């Protein structure tokens, strides 16, 4: 723009301002990256149940005392432990958003819901309802079934997921992933549980060929 004196104006035209704002927004957007993890990125999995206190996979009791891996059948006193490796997220990044998607196939009972908990105690080989690890020697959970608040699991659940219909459910897990990635807490994964009597929820197993519904979508940007 030229002012009446014939010299260039020191004020930008509206079109230039819009261009600069668009350029800035594009630059900020390109700084962010998103990684989508799936079931193959889970490096620890276990199903623990009071009915099979020494089993590491007691999720679907097809016959009395016989458990299969075809689905995760959540029920009171029957929970599922899982941990995603976060190695694909580079160091020096800030987690801006993270969401977990789980494929729910069936729900039973009045007002069905399940709980997602961040696990605070380490667990490993031989994990079961009674123990969080069995080698080199058994180490018990503070309370059986990883039920100890502020010891086995976080004081409060990451989310309580209320189910209206079957299908994929998405949970905001930004805070959990951020504290794991920053090193503020060790990544011991999550626990899915049922805390209400008379409620059962089936989730597609991450061990089957139809496990594509398991997703952890993480958006991050330089600190």
C-alpha positions in Angstrom: 0.0 0.0 0.0 1.2 3.5 -0.9 0.5 6.4 1.5 -0.5 9.9 0.1 3.1 11.0 0.3 4.1 8.3 -2.1 6.2 6.3 0.3 5.4 2.7 1.2 3.1 2.4 4.2 4.5 0.7 7.4 1.2 -1.1 7.8 0.6 -4.5 6.2 -2.4 -5.0 4.0 -5.1 -7.4 5.3 -4.1 -10.0 2.7 -0.5 -9.9 3.9 -1.7 -10.3 7.5 -3.8 -13.3 6.6 -1.0 -14.8 4.8 1.4 -14.4 7.7 -1.1 -15.9 10.2 -1.7 -18.8 7.8 2.0 -19.4 7.5 2.5 -19.3 11.2 -0.4 -21.8 11.8 1.1 -24.1 9.1 4.5 -24.0 10.7 3.1 -24.8 14.1 1.0 -27.6 12.7 4.0 -29.1 10.8 6.0 -29.2 14.1 3.5 -31.7 15.6 3.7 -35.4 14.8 1.3 -38.3 15.4 2.2 -41.9 16.0 -0.5 -44.6 15.9 0.4 -47.7 17.9 -1.5 -50.9 17.6 -1.7 -54.3 19.3 1.7 -55.3 18.0 3.2 -52.5 20.1 1.9 -54.1 23.3 4.9 -55.8 24.9 3.2 -57.0 28.1 -0.3 -58.6 28.3 -2.0 -60.6 31.1 -5.5 -61.6 32.2 -5.9 -62.1 35.9 -8.9 -63.6 37.7 -9.8 -64.6 41.3 -11.1 -67.9 39.9 -7.6 -68.8 38.6 -5.3 -67.0 41.1 -2.1 -68.4 39.6 -2.9 -68.1 35.9 -1.4 -65.3 33.7 -4.1 -65.5 31.2 -7.6 -66.2 32.7 -9.8 -64.0 30.6 -12.4 -66.2 28.8 -13.4 -69.3 30.7 -14.8 -71.4 27.8 -15.2 -74.5 30.0 -14.7 -74.8 33.8 -11.0 -74.3 34.4 -10.2 -73.8 30.7 -9.3 -70.3 29.5 -8.9 -69.1 26.0 -7.3 -66.1 24.3 -10.1 -65.4 21.8 -11.6 -62.5 23.8 -11.2 -60.4 26.9 -14.2 -61.1 29.1 -14.1 -58.4 31.8 -16.1 -59.2 34.9 -15.9 -58.4 38.7 -12.7 -60.0 39.9 -11.4 -60.6 36.4 -9.2 -57.8 34.9 -6.8 -57.3 32.0 -3.3 -55.8 32.1 -1.6 -54.3 29.1 1.4 -52.2 28.3 2.2 -50.3 25.1 5.9 -49.7 24.4 6.4 -45.9 23.8 9.8 -46.4 22.1 8.5 -44.9 18.8 8.0 -41.5 20.5 11.4 -39.6 20.2 12.9 -38.1 23.3 12.6 -34.3 23.8 9.0 -34.2 22.8 6.0 -32.9 24.7 2.8 -35.1 24.5 0.0 -32.8 23.4 -2.7 -35.5 23.1 -3.1 -39.2 23.4 -6.2 -41.3 23.0 -6.7 -45.1 23.5 -9.2 -47.0 21.3 -10.6 -50.3 22.4 -13.0 -52.6 20.4 -15.9 -53.5 22.7 -17.9 -56.4 21.3 -20.5 -57.1 24.0 -21.8 -55.6 27.2 -24.1 -57.1 29.8 -26.0 -55.7 32.8 -27.7 -52.5 33.8 -25.7 -49.4 32.8 -22.5 -51.3 31.9 -19.2 -49.6 32.3 -15.6 -50.5 32.8 -12.6 -48.7 34.5 -9.2 -47.9 33.0 -6.4 -47.6 35.6 -2.8 -46.6 35.4 -0.7 -49.3 37.0 1.9 -48.0 39.4 3.6 -51.3 40.5 5.9 -53.2 38.1 4.7 -56.6 36.9 6.2 -59.3 34.8 6.7 -63.0 34.2 4.2 -65.1 36.2 1.9 -62.2 36.9 -1.5 -63.4 38.1 -4.3 -62.4 40.4 -2.2 -63.2 43.5 1.2 -62.0 42.4 2.6 -59.2 40.2 5.6 -61.4 39.3 6.7 -64.9 40.1 10.4 -64.9 39.2 13.0 -65.0 40.6 10.7 -65.2 43.6 6.9 -64.4 44.0 6.1 -60.8 44.7 2.5 -60.2 45.8 0.3 -57.3 44.8 -0.6 -55.0 47.7 -4.1 -56.3 47.3 -5.0 -59.3 45.1 -6.0 -58.4 41.6 -3.8 -55.3 41.5 -6.5 -53.6 43.6 -4.3 -51.6 45.9 -5.0 -47.8 45.4 -1.8 -45.7 45.2 0.3 -48.9 45.4 -0.7 -51.3 42.7 -2.8 -48.8 40.7 -3.3 -45.1 40.7 -5.5 -43.5 43.3 -8.2 -42.7 40.8 -9.1 -44.3 37.5 -7.9 -42.7 34.3 -11.5 -42.9 33.1 -14.7 -44.7 33.8 -16.1 -45.7 30.4 -19.9 -45.9 30.2 -21.1 -48.0 27.3 -24.2 -47.2 25.3 -23.6 -49.5 22.4 -21.0 -52.0 21.1 -18.1 -50.8 19.0 -14.9 -48.9 19.4 -14.6 -46.7 22.4 -12.0 -43.9 22.7 -10.5 -42.7 26.0 -8.3 -39.7 26.6 -5.1 -40.9 28.1 -2.9 -37.8 27.6 -2.0 -37.3 31.2 -0.8 -41.0 31.6 1.3 -41.0 28.4 2.8 -37.6 29.3 4.0 -38.7 32.7 5.4 -41.9 31.3 7.2 -40.3 28.4 8.6 -37.5 30.6 10.0 -40.0 33.1 7.9 -38.7 35.9 6.6 -42.3 36.4 7.6 -45.7 35.0 5.4 -47.0 32.2 3.7 -50.1 33.8 0.7 -49.9 31.5 -3.0 -50.0 32.3 -5.5 -52.3 33.8 -9.1 -52.8 32.6 -11.5 -53.7 35.4 -15.2 -54.0 36.3 -16.0 -52.5 39.6 -19.8 -53.0 39.6 -21.6 -56.2 40.4 -23.6 -57.8 37.6 -21.7 -56.1 34.8 -19.7 -58.0 32.1 -17.9 -56.4 29.1 -16.3 -58.2 26.2 -13.4 -56.6 24.4 -11.8 -58.1 21.3 -8.5 -59.8 22.2 -5.3 -58.1 21.0 -3.9 -61.6 20.3 -6.3 -62.5 17.5 -6.0 -61.6 13.8 -9.0 -59.2 14.3 -7.1 -57.0 16.8 -7.0 -53.9 14.6 -9.4 -52.0 16.9 -6.6 -51.7 19.5 -5.0 -48.2 18.9 -3.0 -45.7 20.9 -2.8 -42.5 19.0 -0.2 -40.1 20.3 0.4 -36.5 19.1 3.6 -34.8 20.2 5.7 -31.7 19.4 9.2 -30.4 20.4 9.4 -29.1 23.9 
